[in-house]
Amino acid sequence: MKNQQVNISISTIILVKIIFTLLIIAAVIITFIIVKHKDEKRIGDFQDRILKKQRDEVQNVYQTMRAWRHDYHNHMQSIKALLAMNQIAELEKYLDSLEEDLDSIDIAIKTGNIGLDAILSSKVSIARKNQIDVNCKATVPKDLEISDVHLCAIVGNLLDNAIESCEKIKADSKILPFIRIYIGIFKKQLYISITNSTTETKRKKISEFITSKKGDHGLGLKRVDKLVAKYDGFVNRKNEPGVFSTEIMLPMLSQDKVK
């Protein structure tokens, strides 16, 4: 009888331990799901803000262009009047002013992708307004595995970080603020390279650089990595004194589409 009671007690203890263990596992799984959901929601909300910001930037560029075109005839009348009065000095000043205005709304970037054209034109315009020297060369084929939205999100996030980094450079600094953009085909893949000047004077591990990015810009880097991984792409970041660069390789077409 005692042995039977002992066996029952042992069985009860084992059962309790099993139930307790299962409860712990369940709690861990539920916690993981909740944290993952919150993280995904946070990144999703961030991306929504970025897309809204980019849309507003692009809209602003096109509104400025439409306004300039609306004033085109007025400009022509002013130029003709100055010519008629032989006021060459005033005409030169007027033309210089128009050229400056046109430079501020330059949307001459033609990549072959309308969405990317808009994002690049918007970001390049913002950078130049902030006295950042920008060199951009970009060509994108029509057949891409990555969606236009995701491509614009990647490039937009990288340029936001590049512009922010350049804006931190002081006017009296020996470092010249610059951004170099190259997008094209390399080894049958879409190659994206963005290089910018930075205030970092010492070489830093990439992991340290990413963890030091807080707020939206930290999320931006994570978003880029996540999107590149989604398409089985490759990200390579380089951090040298005064210069930071990001290289991305994305497949042109999935194997299913190739077949």
Secondary structure, 3 states (H helix, E strand, C coil): CHHHHHHHHHHHHHHHHHHHHHHHHHHHHHHHHHHHHHHHHHHHHHHHHHHHHHHHHHHHHHHHHHHHHHCHHHHHHHHHHHHHCCCHHHHHHHHHHHHHHHHHCCCCCCCCCHHHHHHHHHHHHHHHHCCCEEEEEECCCCCCCCCHHHHHHHHHHHHHHHHHHHHCCCCCCCCCCEEEEEEEEECCEEEEEEEEECCCCCCCCHHHHHHHCCHHHHHHHHHHHHHHHHCCCEEEEEEECCEEEEEEEEECCCHHHHC
